[in-house]
Amino acid sequence: MPHSAPDDRLIVALDVPDALAGLELATRIGPDVGFYKIGLGMLTGGGLALANELIQDHGKRIFLDMKLFDISATVEAAVRGLSRFDLDFLTVHGDPHVVRAACEGAAGSNLKILAVTILTSLDRADLDACQIRAGDLPDLVSERAARALEAGAHGVIASPHEAALIRALPEANGKLIVTPGVRPAGAALGDQKRVATPEQAIADGADHIVVGRPVWQAADPAAAARAILASLP
């Protein structure tokens, strides 16, 4: 009997050291998860090769979390190269010039550009240290999201706490909201400061949630993933 299609609202972050560990984890999780995030931490450990293998040999969808930031020509060239990998999502910083360049690089492919507003590990004290202008963090996130979407981003990355705020923006109509910083009830917060449960994030307007440690640190990652999926509305 064929396995039903996985619920791709859950994206599991393969935050492990290298491609071998990532492939082993994806194999352990099995058919219940169809969408994986590969981040900068695995870039030197074969991250692009793993992405390609999961796409070509295992039929998985891939979110490449590179958070690119550079001058326009460099971002455009980098994204044009990455667009050949048949990836689903790629993150860039939400500055309008970066978003516009990334969209130029992705033109002609199915790659969706997601803009990072303010990292979910940061709070107002961190923004002060970075000399980011004064203001409540949700307001700054909302404004950055609107500007990134105006610049052509297909969606934004935002903490669950800002998902509802962004979903209410006129600019967010028909656009994706992907939320990291998601922790099942009772899970450790780790380095995230702005978190919510998976069901709350979806209820607040997220299209996809990204979960890492609560799955890959579990004794049974497949069961952990299934429990998260079962909790989604």
Contacts in CASP RR format, 6 or more apart in sequence:
PFRMAT RR
TARGET T0000
AUTHOR 0000-0000-0000
METHOD contacts of the structure
MODEL  1
MPHSAPDDRLIVALDVPDALAGLELATRIGPDVGFYKIGLGMLTGGGLAL
ANELIQDHGKRIFLDMKLFDISATVEAAVRGLSRFDLDFLTVHGDPHVVR
AACEGAAGSNLKILAVTILTSLDRADLDACQIRAGDLPDLVSERAARALE
AGAHGVIASPHEAALIRALPEANGKLIVTPGVRPAGAALGDQKRVATPEQ
AIADGADHIVVGRPVWQAADPAAAARAILASLP
3 31 0 8 1.000
6 31 0 8 1.000
6 32 0 8 1.000
6 33 0 8 1.000
6 34 0 8 1.000
6 35 0 8 1.000
7 229 0 8 1.000
7 232 0 8 1.000
8 34 0 8 1.000
8 35 0 8 1.000
8 61 0 8 1.000
8 208 0 8 1.000
9 202 0 8 1.000
9 207 0 8 1.000
9 208 0 8 1.000
9 209 0 8 1.000
9 232 0 8 1.000
10 33 0 8 1.000
10 35 0 8 1.000
10 198 0 8 1.000
10 208 0 8 1.000
10 209 0 8 1.000
10 211 0 8 1.000
10 225 0 8 1.000
10 228 0 8 1.000
10 229 0 8 1.000
10 232 0 8 1.000
11 35 0 8 1.000
11 36 0 8 1.000
11 37 0 8 1.000
11 63 0 8 1.000
11 178 0 8 1.000
11 208 0 8 1.000
11 209 0 8 1.000
11 210 0 8 1.000
11 211 0 8 1.000
12 29 0 8 1.000
12 33 0 8 1.000
12 35 0 8 1.000
12 36 0 8 1.000
12 37 0 8 1.000
12 210 0 8 1.000
12 211 0 8 1.000
12 212 0 8 1.000
12 215 0 8 1.000
12 216 0 8 1.000
12 225 0 8 1.000
13 36 0 8 1.000
13 37 0 8 1.000
13 39 0 8 1.000
13 65 0 8 1.000
13 180 0 8 1.000
13 210 0 8 1.000
13 211 0 8 1.000
13 212 0 8 1.000
13 215 0 8 1.000
13 216 0 8 1.000
14 22 0 8 1.000
14 25 0 8 1.000
14 26 0 8 1.000
14 36 0 8 1.000
14 37 0 8 1.000
14 38 0 8 1.000
14 39 0 8 1.000
14 42 0 8 1.000
14 50 0 8 1.000
14 216 0 8 1.000
15 39 0 8 1.000
15 41 0 8 1.000
15 42 0 8 1.000
15 212 0 8 1.000
15 213 0 8 1.000
15 216 0 8 1.000
16 22 0 8 1.000
16 25 0 8 1.000
16 42 0 8 1.000
16 216 0 8 1.000
17 42 0 8 1.000
17 45 0 8 1.000
18 42 0 8 1.000
18 45 0 8 1.000
18 46 0 8 1.000
18 47 0 8 1.000
19 42 0 8 1.000
19 45 0 8 1.000
19 46 0 8 1.000
19 47 0 8 1.000
19 49 0 8 1.000
19 50 0 8 1.000
19 53 0 8 1.000
22 42 0 8 1.000
22 50 0 8 1.000
23 50 0 8 1.000
23 53 0 8 1.000
23 54 0 8 1.000
25 216 0 8 1.000
25 221 0 8 1.000
26 33 0 8 1.000
26 36 0 8 1.000
26 54 0 8 1.000
26 58 0 8 1.000
26 60 0 8 1.000
28 221 0 8 1.000
28 222 0 8 1.000
29 215 0 8 1.000
29 221 0 8 1.000
29 222 0 8 1.000
29 225 0 8 1.000
30 222 0 8 1.000
32 222 0 8 1.000
32 225 0 8 1.000
32 226 0 8 1.000
32 229 0 8 1.000
33 225 0 8 1.000
34 59 0 8 1.000
34 60 0 8 1.000
34 61 0 8 1.000
35 60 0 8 1.000
35 61 0 8 1.000
35 62 0 8 1.000
35 63 0 8 1.000
35 88 0 8 1.000
35 208 0 8 1.000
36 54 0 8 1.000
36 60 0 8 1.000
36 61 0 8 1.000
36 62 0 8 1.000
36 63 0 8 1.000
37 62 0 8 1.000
37 63 0 8 1.000
37 64 0 8 1.000
37 65 0 8 1.000
37 210 0 8 1.000
38 47 0 8 1.000
38 48 0 8 1.000
38 50 0 8 1.000
38 51 0 8 1.000
38 62 0 8 1.000
38 63 0 8 1.000
38 64 0 8 1.000
38 65 0 8 1.000
39 47 0 8 1.000
39 64 0 8 1.000
39 65 0 8 1.000
39 66 0 8 1.000
40 65 0 8 1.000
40 66 0 8 1.000
40 67 0 8 1.000
42 50 0 8 1.000
43 66 0 8 1.000
48 64 0 8 1.000
48 85 0 8 1.000
51 62 0 8 1.000
51 64 0 8 1.000
51 85 0 8 1.000
51 87 0 8 1.000
52 85 0 8 1.000
54 60 0 8 1.000
54 62 0 8 1.000
55 61 0 8 1.000
55 62 0 8 1.000
55 85 0 8 1.000
55 86 0 8 1.000
55 87 0 8 1.000
56 86 0 8 1.000
61 88 0 8 1.000
62 85 0 8 1.000
62 87 0 8 1.000
62 88 0 8 1.000
62 89 0 8 1.000
63 87 0 8 1.000
63 88 0 8 1.000
63 89 0 8 1.000
63 90 0 8 1.000
63 91 0 8 1.000
63 114 0 8 1.000
63 178 0 8 1.000
63 208 0 8 1.000
63 210 0 8 1.000
64 82 0 8 1.000
64 85 0 8 1.000
64 87 0 8 1.000
64 89 0 8 1.000
64 90 0 8 1.000
64 91 0 8 1.000
65 91 0 8 1.000
66 82 0 8 1.000
66 90 0 8 1.000
66 91 0 8 1.000
66 92 0 8 1.000
67 91 0 8 1.000
67 92 0 8 1.000
67 93 0 8 1.000
67 116 0 8 1.000
68 75 0 8 1.000
68 78 0 8 1.000
68 79 0 8 1.000
68 90 0 8 1.000
68 91 0 8 1.000
68 92 0 8 1.000
68 93 0 8 1.000
68 98 0 8 1.000
68 102 0 8 1.000
69 75 0 8 1.000
69 92 0 8 1.000
69 93 0 8 1.000
69 95 0 8 1.000
69 98 0 8 1.000
70 78 0 8 1.000
70 98 0 8 1.000
72 97 0 8 1.000
72 98 0 8 1.000
72 100 0 8 1.000
72 101 0 8 1.000
73 101 0 8 1.000
75 92 0 8 1.000
75 98 0 8 1.000
75 101 0 8 1.000
75 102 0 8 1.000
75 105 0 8 1.000
76 101 0 8 1.000
76 102 0 8 1.000
76 104 0 8 1.000
76 105 0 8 1.000
77 105 0 8 1.000
79 90 0 8 1.000
79 92 0 8 1.000
79 101 0 8 1.000
79 102 0 8 1.000
79 104 0 8 1.000
79 105 0 8 1.000
79 106 0 8 1.000
79 111 0 8 1.000
79 113 0 8 1.000
80 105 0 8 1.000
80 106 0 8 1.000
81 105 0 8 1.000
82 90 0 8 1.000
82 111 0 8 1.000
83 105 0 8 1.000
83 106 0 8 1.000
83 108 0 8 1.000
83 109 0 8 1.000
83 111 0 8 1.000
84 109 0 8 1.000
86 110 0 8 1.000
87 111 0 8 1.000
88 110 0 8 1.000
88 111 0 8 1.000
88 112 0 8 1.000
89 111 0 8 1.000
89 112 0 8 1.000
89 114 0 8 1.000
89 176 0 8 1.000
89 178 0 8 1.000
90 102 0 8 1.000
90 106 0 8 1.000
90 111 0 8 1.000
90 112 0 8 1.000
90 113 0 8 1.000
90 114 0 8 1.000
91 114 0 8 1.000
91 115 0 8 1.000
91 116 0 8 1.000
91 157 0 8 1.000
92 98 0 8 1.000
92 99 0 8 1.000
92 102 0 8 1.000
92 113 0 8 1.000
92 114 0 8 1.000
92 115 0 8 1.000
92 116 0 8 1.000
93 115 0 8 1.000
93 116 0 8 1.000
94 115 0 8 1.000
94 116 0 8 1.000
94 117 0 8 1.000
94 144 0 8 1.000
94 147 0 8 1.000
94 148 0 8 1.000
94 151 0 8 1.000
94 153 0 8 1.000
94 156 0 8 1.000
95 148 0 8 1.000
96 147 0 8 1.000
96 148 0 8 1.000
96 150 0 8 1.000
96 151 0 8 1.000
97 151 0 8 1.000
99 113 0 8 1.000
99 115 0 8 1.000
99 148 0 8 1.000
99 151 0 8 1.000
99 152 0 8 1.000
99 153 0 8 1.000
100 151 0 8 1.000
100 152 0 8 1.000
102 113 0 8 1.000
102 153 0 8 1.000
103 113 0 8 1.000
103 151 0 8 1.000
103 152 0 8 1.000
103 153 0 8 1.000
106 112 0 8 1.000
106 113 0 8 1.000
112 154 0 8 1.000
112 155 0 8 1.000
112 176 0 8 1.000
113 152 0 8 1.000
113 153 0 8 1.000
113 154 0 8 1.000
113 155 0 8 1.000
114 153 0 8 1.000
114 154 0 8 1.000
114 155 0 8 1.000
114 156 0 8 1.000
114 157 0 8 1.000
114 176 0 8 1.000
114 178 0 8 1.000
115 144 0 8 1.000
115 145 0 8 1.000
115 148 0 8 1.000
115 149 0 8 1.000
115 151 0 8 1.000
115 153 0 8 1.000
115 155 0 8 1.000
115 156 0 8 1.000
115 157 0 8 1.000
116 156 0 8 1.000
116 157 0 8 1.000
117 140 0 8 1.000
117 141 0 8 1.000
117 144 0 8 1.000
117 145 0 8 1.000
117 148 0 8 1.000
117 156 0 8 1.000
117 157 0 8 1.000
117 158 0 8 1.000
117 162 0 8 1.000
117 166 0 8 1.000
118 127 0 8 1.000
118 137 0 8 1.000
118 140 0 8 1.000
118 141 0 8 1.000
118 144 0 8 1.000
120 159 0 8 1.000
120 180 0 8 1.000
120 181 0 8 1.000
120 192 0 8 1.000
120 193 0 8 1.000
120 194 0 8 1.000
120 195 0 8 1.000
121 191 0 8 1.000
121 192 0 8 1.000
121 193 0 8 1.000
122 193 0 8 1.000
123 137 0 8 1.000
123 193 0 8 1.000
123 194 0 8 1.000
124 135 0 8 1.000
124 136 0 8 1.000
124 137 0 8 1.000
127 137 0 8 1.000
127 140 0 8 1.000
132 140 0 8 1.000
133 140 0 8 1.000
138 161 0 8 1.000
138 162 0 8 1.000
138 165 0 8 1.000
141 158 0 8 1.000
141 159 0 8 1.000
141 162 0 8 1.000
141 165 0 8 1.000
141 166 0 8 1.000
142 162 0 8 1.000
142 165 0 8 1.000
142 166 0 8 1.000
142 169 0 8 1.000
145 156 0 8 1.000
145 158 0 8 1.000
145 162 0 8 1.000
145 166 0 8 1.000
145 169 0 8 1.000
145 171 0 8 1.000
145 172 0 8 1.000
146 169 0 8 1.000
146 171 0 8 1.000
146 172 0 8 1.000
148 155 0 8 1.000
148 156 0 8 1.000
149 155 0 8 1.000
149 156 0 8 1.000
149 169 0 8 1.000
149 171 0 8 1.000
149 172 0 8 1.000
149 175 0 8 1.000
150 171 0 8 1.000
153 175 0 8 1.000
154 175 0 8 1.000
154 176 0 8 1.000
155 172 0 8 1.000
155 175 0 8 1.000
155 176 0 8 1.000
155 177 0 8 1.000
155 178 0 8 1.000
156 166 0 8 1.000
156 172 0 8 1.000
156 175 0 8 1.000
156 176 0 8 1.000
156 177 0 8 1.000
156 178 0 8 1.000
157 178 0 8 1.000
157 179 0 8 1.000
157 180 0 8 1.000
158 166 0 8 1.000
158 177 0 8 1.000
158 178 0 8 1.000
158 179 0 8 1.000
159 179 0 8 1.000
159 180 0 8 1.000
159 181 0 8 1.000
159 194 0 8 1.000
159 195 0 8 1.000
159 196 0 8 1.000
160 179 0 8 1.000
160 181 0 8 1.000
160 182 0 8 1.000
160 194 0 8 1.000
160 195 0 8 1.000
160 196 0 8 1.000
160 200 0 8 1.000
160 201 0 8 1.000
160 204 0 8 1.000
160 206 0 8 1.000
160 209 0 8 1.000
161 194 0 8 1.000
161 196 0 8 1.000
162 194 0 8 1.000
163 177 0 8 1.000
163 179 0 8 1.000
163 201 0 8 1.000
163 204 0 8 1.000
163 205 0 8 1.000
163 206 0 8 1.000
164 204 0 8 1.000
164 205 0 8 1.000
166 172 0 8 1.000
166 177 0 8 1.000
167 177 0 8 1.000
167 204 0 8 1.000
167 205 0 8 1.000
176 207 0 8 1.000
176 208 0 8 1.000
177 205 0 8 1.000
177 206 0 8 1.000
177 207 0 8 1.000
177 208 0 8 1.000
178 206 0 8 1.000
178 207 0 8 1.000
178 208 0 8 1.000
178 209 0 8 1.000
178 210 0 8 1.000
179 196 0 8 1.000
179 201 0 8 1.000
179 206 0 8 1.000
179 208 0 8 1.000
179 209 0 8 1.000
179 210 0 8 1.000
180 192 0 8 1.000
180 209 0 8 1.000
180 210 0 8 1.000
181 192 0 8 1.000
181 194 0 8 1.000
181 195 0 8 1.000
181 196 0 8 1.000
181 210 0 8 1.000
182 195 0 8 1.000
182 196 0 8 1.000
182 197 0 8 1.000
182 198 0 8 1.000
182 201 0 8 1.000
182 209 0 8 1.000
182 210 0 8 1.000
182 211 0 8 1.000
183 189 0 8 1.000
183 192 0 8 1.000
183 195 0 8 1.000
183 196 0 8 1.000
183 197 0 8 1.000
183 211 0 8 1.000
183 214 0 8 1.000
184 197 0 8 1.000
184 198 0 8 1.000
184 211 0 8 1.000
184 214 0 8 1.000
184 224 0 8 1.000
184 227 0 8 1.000
184 228 0 8 1.000
184 231 0 8 1.000
185 197 0 8 1.000
187 213 0 8 1.000
187 214 0 8 1.000
188 213 0 8 1.000
189 195 0 8 1.000
190 213 0 8 1.000
196 204 0 8 1.000
197 231 0 8 1.000
198 209 0 8 1.000
198 211 0 8 1.000
198 228 0 8 1.000
198 231 0 8 1.000
198 232 0 8 1.000
199 231 0 8 1.000
199 232 0 8 1.000
199 233 0 8 1.000
201 209 0 8 1.000
202 209 0 8 1.000
202 232 0 8 1.000
202 233 0 8 1.000
203 233 0 8 1.000
209 228 0 8 1.000
211 225 0 8 1.000
211 228 0 8 1.000
214 224 0 8 1.000
214 228 0 8 1.000
215 221 0 8 1.000
215 224 0 8 1.000
215 225 0 8 1.000
215 228 0 8 1.000
218 224 0 8 1.000
END
